[in-house]
Amino acid sequence: MKKELIISHEGERTKIALLEDGILFELHEEEDKKKFAVGDLFIGKVRKLALNLNSAFVNIGYEKDAFLHYQDMGPDFLSYKKFLKDTLSKKIKTPSLNNFEIQTEIHKHGTIDKILAKDDLVLLQITKEPISSKGPRISTQISLTGRFLVLIPFDDKVSISKKIKTSEEKTRLRTLIESIKPSGFGVIIRTVAENKKVAELHNDMNSLVQKWEDTFKNIQKGKIPSKVQSEDDKASAILRDNFNQDFVSIISDDEQMVREMRSYLEVIAPERKDIVRSYKSHIPLMEYYNVEKQLKHSFGKFVNIPSSKGAYLVIEHTEALHVIDVNSGPGVSSAAGNREHGLNVNKMAATEIARQLRLRDMGGIIVIDFIDMTNAEHRRTLYEHFREEMSRDKAKHKILPPSKFGLIQITRQRVRPEKKIENEENPNIGGESFAPVVVVERMDEAIRNIMQKEKGKLFLHVHPFVQAYLTKGVKSVRMNWFLKYKKWISIIPRDSFKYLEFRLYNEKKEELPMN
């Protein structure tokens, strides 16, 4: 399997697409000045307690207070509380936990008012981004995630991923990490640490310790509320959690991102840093790699199932859950001869559903109605196939076996708002309807006005159908513009555009105002 990471910077947003054998599996969008991301560390101030929920609402500088449940405080909360208080008061002057006195663990089934009060300060980590009208979800049990290790302050245990099977490798890793981990810290050894060299693990440990030291310095500044440590940007996080020999290219149209990705690979895989490439063309990066077109086909209520000869998914969203219905199309009936084909369509549907959950970042309860199967062995086969397809999903999830009605239920962790992309065409511009010829006249007017200011090349971005119309024939609209203005207009088709949407760009890829 060939993996490609496509990173495009547009305006004040960065789009990150993960392709597997050319097929889009994940899409992330980040604002350049985003204030809250999963994994960020903050100092917050308790605004109020909600005793009926056994929870607290904490001010971290967002318009909505963050939500802290007692169960998310972790057993070592009192140690965090003392460390924060002593650091802010300058009683503690070093990030080392060598001589720090670990406090008594809080009771697992206690109540929040016994250990927390209004206006208390807490060191916390974002576990779920703001969604809809809700503020961020937070935890006061801190962890710092690296490529191979996870560092946990105020702990002393070394835990190993259950996916590492061999006892010899577990013993090697445990012995190594116990010899290099700093006192007062626990460590989780991630699956990707298996068979890694001592130097690689040591470098990862040093990087995490440096993160903790940076966090300590930011706490000392005493600004409340404030962010004291940022999680890796999304592109780096994807590489951190997914990078392996399957990655064949990392391509970005932003030079700073190219430098950052090369620097990151120099740390985790220096021999592979040359797979990072810069993209210069005027054809938008996401357009060139077919991401825009795949998005058009992948989002919306109806989604075709590849290679299924007409089968499709119907995806509905309700307040409480998501419902996915698998429709066979014309190819499957209830006849005995079609049972095997029905299983095959269901397996193809399961593969596409696993992709859709990752691509849309759907969370909560998901109910799937597959094509009916009377054969119990077929139901088991589908269930195992679906579990295998979902095994690549990094979000925590649980899949229940098919019910007697043939439904499969999933719960999937949601840590950020679900991605929604409008894929229906609307011929209106600004709420008004225009004939295509009027839009062409508007393009002509915009080009004429811009010609007076811009002396370099112009690039007109339009929907592919409009591009075909503007360039059709010897006496095309574009040729008429060339004869009229004595300048050739490069026309770029954009799958993400509405039919009558258009934009003009100069040689520097700067969007030009139309008025």
SVG drawing of the C-alpha trace seen along z (x, -y; Angstrom):
<svg xmlns="http://www.w3.org/2000/svg" viewBox="-35 -50 57 71">
<polyline fill="none" stroke="black" stroke-width="0.4" points="0.0,0.0 1.4,-3.4 0.6,-6.3 0.9,-10.0 0.4,-13.0 -0.8,-16.1 -0.6,-19.4 -2.0,-22.5 -2.1,-26.0 -5.0,-28.2 -5.6,-31.6 -5.4,-31.1 -6.2,-27.4 -4.1,-24.3 -5.7,-21.2 -4.1,-17.8 -5.1,-14.8 -3.9,-11.2 -4.1,-9.1 -3.7,-5.3 -3.1,-4.0 -4.5,-7.2 -7.8,-7.0 -8.6,-9.6 -8.9,-8.2 -8.4,-11.2 -8.9,-14.9 -8.0,-17.4 -8.4,-21.2 -6.6,-23.5 -6.8,-27.2 -3.4,-28.8 -4.3,-30.6 -6.4,-27.8 -6.5,-28.2 -7.6,-24.7 -6.5,-21.3 -6.6,-17.9 -3.4,-17.3 -2.8,-21.0 -1.9,-21.8 -3.4,-24.8 -3.5,-26.4 -7.2,-27.0 -9.3,-28.5 -12.3,-26.7 -15.3,-28.9 -17.9,-26.8 -18.7,-23.3 -21.6,-21.2 -22.2,-18.8 -25.2,-17.1 -22.8,-16.1 -19.8,-15.6 -18.0,-18.0 -16.4,-21.4 -16.5,-24.1 -13.1,-25.6 -12.1,-28.9 -9.3,-28.3 -9.8,-31.4 -12.6,-30.1 -16.0,-31.6 -17.5,-28.4 -16.0,-27.0 -14.2,-23.7 -15.9,-20.6 -14.0,-18.5 -15.6,-15.4 -14.4,-13.8 -13.5,-10.6 -11.2,-12.6 -9.1,-14.0 -6.9,-10.9 -5.6,-9.4 -2.6,-11.7 -4.6,-15.0 -3.4,-16.1 0.2,-15.8 -0.5,-17.9 -2.3,-20.5 0.6,-20.8 3.2,-20.9 1.3,-23.7 0.8,-25.7 4.5,-25.4 5.7,-26.2 3.6,-29.4 4.8,-30.5 8.4,-29.8 8.8,-27.2 9.7,-24.7 12.4,-26.0 13.2,-22.9 11.1,-20.7 12.7,-17.6 10.4,-15.4 13.4,-13.7 12.6,-15.2 9.0,-15.9 6.8,-14.3 4.0,-12.4 0.7,-13.0 -2.0,-10.6 -4.2,-9.3 -7.7,-10.5 -10.6,-8.1 -11.9,-6.5 -15.5,-7.1 -15.2,-10.4 -16.9,-13.7 -15.4,-16.7 -16.2,-19.2 -13.9,-17.3 -10.8,-18.1 -11.7,-21.1 -13.2,-24.6 -14.2,-27.7 -11.2,-29.7 -8.7,-26.8 -6.1,-26.6 -5.6,-23.4 -3.1,-22.1 -5.1,-20.4 -5.1,-18.8 -7.6,-19.1 -9.2,-15.7 -12.1,-16.9 -12.3,-20.1 -15.3,-22.5 -18.2,-20.9 -21.4,-22.8 -22.4,-24.8 -20.2,-22.9 -16.8,-23.9 -13.7,-21.7 -13.6,-18.5 -10.5,-18.3 -8.6,-16.0 -6.1,-16.8 -4.2,-13.6 -1.4,-14.8 0.4,-12.8 3.0,-13.8 3.0,-11.7 6.1,-11.0 6.8,-8.8 7.6,-5.7 6.7,-6.6 4.2,-8.4 5.5,-10.2 3.2,-10.5 4.3,-12.8 3.8,-11.7 3.7,-8.0 6.4,-5.4 5.0,-2.5 6.3,-1.3 3.5,0.1 3.8,1.8 1.3,1.9 -0.7,5.2 0.0,5.4 3.6,6.2 3.3,10.0 6.8,11.5 7.9,11.7 11.6,11.2 10.8,7.9 8.6,6.8 11.4,7.6 14.0,5.8 11.8,2.7 10.9,2.6 14.5,3.0 15.7,0.3 13.0,-2.3 13.4,-1.7 17.1,-2.5 16.6,-5.8 13.3,-7.2 13.5,-10.1 12.5,-9.6 8.9,-10.6 7.6,-9.8 5.7,-6.8 6.0,-5.6 3.8,-3.9 5.7,-2.1 3.8,-2.4 3.4,0.4 5.7,-1.3 8.6,-1.0 8.8,2.7 12.4,3.7 13.5,0.1 17.1,-0.7 18.3,-2.1 19.3,-5.4 15.8,-6.0 14.0,-5.4 16.5,-7.5 16.0,-10.4 12.3,-10.1 12.6,-10.1 14.8,-13.2 12.3,-15.0 9.5,-14.3 11.5,-15.4 12.3,-18.6 8.6,-19.1 8.0,-18.8 10.8,-21.3 9.2,-23.8 5.9,-23.3 7.4,-24.1 9.0,-27.3 5.6,-28.4 3.9,-27.6 6.4,-29.8 5.3,-32.8 2.1,-32.8 -0.3,-33.9 -3.9,-32.5 -5.6,-31.2 -2.9,-30.3 -1.6,-27.6 1.6,-26.1 2.3,-23.4 1.0,-22.8 0.3,-19.5 2.2,-18.7 0.5,-20.3 -1.8,-17.8 0.6,-16.9 3.4,-16.0 0.8,-14.1 -0.2,-12.0 3.4,-11.2 4.1,-10.5 1.2,-8.0 1.3,-6.5 4.7,-6.9 6.2,-3.7 7.7,-2.3 4.4,-2.6 4.8,-6.4 6.2,-7.3 5.7,-11.0 4.9,-14.1 4.0,-17.0 3.2,-20.6 2.7,-23.9 4.0,-25.8 7.7,-26.2 7.7,-26.6 5.7,-23.3 8.2,-21.6 11.1,-22.6 9.2,-21.5 8.3,-18.1 11.9,-17.6 13.1,-18.6 10.6,-16.2 11.7,-13.3 15.3,-14.0 14.4,-13.1 12.1,-10.0 13.5,-8.7 16.4,-10.6 17.0,-8.2 13.5,-9.1 13.6,-12.9 13.9,-13.1 10.3,-12.0 9.2,-15.5 8.7,-17.6 7.6,-21.2 4.8,-21.9 4.9,-25.0 2.2,-24.6 -0.7,-27.0 -3.0,-24.0 -4.1,-23.8 -2.4,-20.9 -5.6,-19.3 -7.0,-19.6 -3.9,-18.0 -4.0,-15.0 -7.7,-14.5 -8.7,-15.3 -11.3,-17.8 -13.1,-15.4 -13.0,-12.6 -14.5,-14.9 -17.4,-15.7 -18.0,-12.0 -17.5,-11.0 -19.7,-13.6 -23.4,-13.9 -26.4,-11.7 -25.7,-9.1 -22.3,-7.5 -21.5,-5.0 -19.7,-1.8 -16.6,-1.4 -16.6,1.7 -20.0,2.8 -21.9,2.3 -24.6,0.0 -24.6,0.5 -24.6,-2.6 -24.8,-3.9 -27.4,-6.2 -26.0,-8.2 -28.4,-9.9 -27.6,-12.1 -30.0,-12.4 -29.6,-14.2 -28.6,-11.1 -26.9,-8.8 -25.9,-8.2 -27.7,-5.6 -26.1,-4.0 -28.2,-1.9 -26.5,0.4 -28.5,0.5 -27.7,3.3 -28.8,1.5 -30.0,3.6 -27.4,6.4 -28.7,8.4 -32.0,10.2 -33.0,12.6 -32.5,15.6 -30.2,18.3 -27.8,17.8 -27.2,14.2 -26.4,14.8 -22.6,15.0 -22.8,11.8 -24.8,10.2 -21.9,11.0 -19.4,9.6 -21.4,6.3 -21.7,6.1 -17.9,6.6 -17.3,3.8 -19.8,1.6 -18.0,2.4 -14.7,1.2 -16.3,-2.0 -18.0,-2.6 -14.7,-2.3 -13.3,-4.9 -16.3,-7.2 -16.0,-7.1 -12.4,-8.3 -13.0,-10.8 -16.0,-12.5 -14.7,-11.9 -18.1,-10.6 -18.5,-9.9 -21.0,-8.6 -23.4,-5.8 -23.5,-4.5 -26.1,-2.0 -25.5,-0.1 -28.2,1.8 -26.4,4.2 -28.1,6.3 -29.9,9.1 -28.0,12.3 -29.6,15.5 -26.4,17.5 -24.8,17.3 -21.4,18.0 -21.7,15.1 -22.7,12.8 -19.6,13.9 -17.4,13.4 -18.8,9.8 -18.3,9.0 -14.6,10.1 -14.0,8.3 -15.5,5.1 -13.4,5.4 -10.3,5.8 -11.1,2.7 -11.8,0.7 -8.5,1.8 -6.6,-1.0 -8.9,-3.6 -6.9,-5.5 -10.1,-6.7 -11.3,-4.5 -14.2,-2.4 -16.2,0.7 -18.1,2.9 -21.0,5.1 -21.8,8.4 -24.8,8.3 -28.1,8.3 -30.9,10.7 -32.3,8.0 -28.9,7.8 -27.8,4.5 -24.3,3.7 -23.8,1.0 -20.6,-1.0 -19.5,-3.5 -16.7,-5.7 -14.8,-8.3 -15.5,-11.9 -12.8,-14.4 -13.5,-17.2 -16.5,-18.4 -17.7,-16.1 -16.5,-17.2 -19.3,-18.3 -18.7,-19.4 -21.5,-20.7 -21.6,-18.8 -24.9,-20.0 -24.8,-22.6 -26.5,-25.9 -26.7,-28.2 -27.3,-31.3 -24.7,-33.9 -25.3,-35.9 -28.9,-34.7 -29.7,-35.8 -30.1,-33.6 -28.1,-34.3 -28.0,-32.8 -24.5,-31.4 -24.1,-34.1 -24.4,-36.8 -21.7,-35.1 -19.4,-35.0 -20.0,-38.8 -19.1,-39.2 -15.8,-37.3 -15.1,-39.5 -15.7,-42.7 -13.5,-41.4 -10.7,-40.5 -11.0,-44.0 -10.7,-45.8 -7.8,-43.7 -5.9,-44.1 -5.4,-47.8 -3.5,-46.9 -1.9,-43.4 0.7,-43.2 1.7,-39.5 -0.2,-36.3 -3.7,-35.7 -5.3,-32.5 -9.0,-32.0 -10.3,-29.2 -13.8,-27.9 -15.9,-24.7 -14.8,-22.0 -18.0,-22.4 -17.5,-26.1 -13.8,-25.5 -15.0,-23.3 -17.5,-25.9 -14.9,-28.8 -12.3,-26.8 -14.5,-24.9 -13.8,-25.5 -11.4,-27.6 -13.4,-30.7 -13.8,-30.0 -14.6,-32.6 -10.9,-32.4 -9.7,-33.1 -12.0,-36.1 -10.5,-37.4 -7.0,-36.9 -7.9,-38.9 -9.6,-41.6 -7.0,-42.1 -3.9,-40.7 -3.2,-38.5 -3.7,-34.7 -5.8,-33.7 -4.9,-30.4 -8.2,-28.6 -7.9,-26.1 -10.8,-23.6 -11.7,-23.3 -13.9,-20.4 -14.6,-22.1 -16.3,-25.1 -20.0,-25.6 -21.1,-25.8 -21.0,-29.6 -18.2,-30.3 -15.0,-31.8 -11.9,-33.5 -8.9,-35.2 -5.3,-34.8 -2.0,-36.4 1.4,-34.8 2.1,-34.8 -1.0,-32.7 -2.7,-35.7 -6.4,-36.0 -7.4,-39.2 -10.4,-41.3 -13.2,-41.4 -14.3,-45.0"/>
</svg>
